[in-house]
Amino acid sequence: MTATIIDGKAFAAKVRGQVAEHVQRLKDEHGLTPGLAVVLVGEDPASQVYVRSKGKQTVEVGMNSYEHKLPADTSEADLLALIERLNADPAVNGILVQLPLPKHLNSDLVINAIDPAKDVDGFHISNVGLLGTGQKAMVPCTPLGCLMMLRDHHGSLSGMNAVVIGRSNIVGKPMAQLLLGDSCTVTIAHSRTRDLPEVVRRADIVIAAVGRPEMVHGDWIKPGATVIDVGINRIEGRNGLFGDCDFDSCAEVAGAITPVPGGVGPMTIACLLANTVTATCRANGLAEPQGLTA
Ligand code: NDP
């Protein structure tokens, strides 16, 4: 069997198109232009690339982008003061603090200072709790993107066995919550899981969010399963980016698979834009965009 390739780049373009349409409607019918503020502390090169890309795509879908670049030695008090200003600014509907922060800053404290209604990354403890209890939350972008691709491919996920490899707060745990919300039977695996290949072989849906290049092999995959590869890794001596799955051997067995690059990655920013529209609608008591939320 050769797997269907789930084209995240094309799917993300479709999501951005839907976001742009909704933004236009908000402008035309309600005089609202959603605004996304991105805060970058320091000069981490990868973070700078992400922030630039986020800003560009925000403007492309018709929203306002506000970039706040602060020096690496910014004090916690100054950063918290900026977040307070953004919380109070009616032109700002979404706030994202680019992680990782420099070591002298307490990320939990900073993230939890964001107004939960503007927390478009979905990392605020209130949103974590709302998601965990099945209530309306702002949902972390990468897992939301994975869920959208799975729903698009399968329709209903009800009753499917899903194995999420990785239990981080930003990917693994919220991914598991979302799959549970769609009535999957969910297993969360991690570095202490015994006989991981055997656990993965039971899965109709495999989400690999580990950070170890090409760890998951084709002989771990149940024939016909759907494999969502969240990993973004580099391998010394080889050019390009590599997922957590060995693409060639997994694609031989899986029913569908996301490539790296061009799978989950593009969906993450598309979902950030979708979350900003959702936040704008909720803040103004308007109907949320269909298909862009969990
Ligand atoms: P973390 O390092 O926070 O978490 C990795 C998880 O993998 C941990 O739960 C860890 O287990 C588990 N793990 C590590 N080694 C093994 C192993 N040998 N067997 C089973 N489980 C293992 O990573 P993130 O969740 O932040 O990211 C995961 C990957 O996804 C990375 O490659 C990252 O670059 C990528 N990523 C991609 C995004 C995108 O937009 N496409 C966005 C975010 C991340 P334990 O808890 O026991 O240590």
Boltz pocket constraint, residues with backbone or C-beta under 6 A from the ligand:
constraints:
  - pocket:
      binder: B
      contacts: [[A, 142], [A, 165], [A, 166], [A, 167], [A, 168], [A, 169], [A, 170], [A, 171], [A, 172], [A, 189], [A, 190], [A, 191], [A, 192], [A, 193], [A, 196], [A, 208], [A, 209], [A, 210], [A, 211], [A, 212], [A, 229], [A, 230], [A, 231], [A, 232], [A, 233], [A, 264], [A, 265], [A, 268]]
      max_distance: 6.0
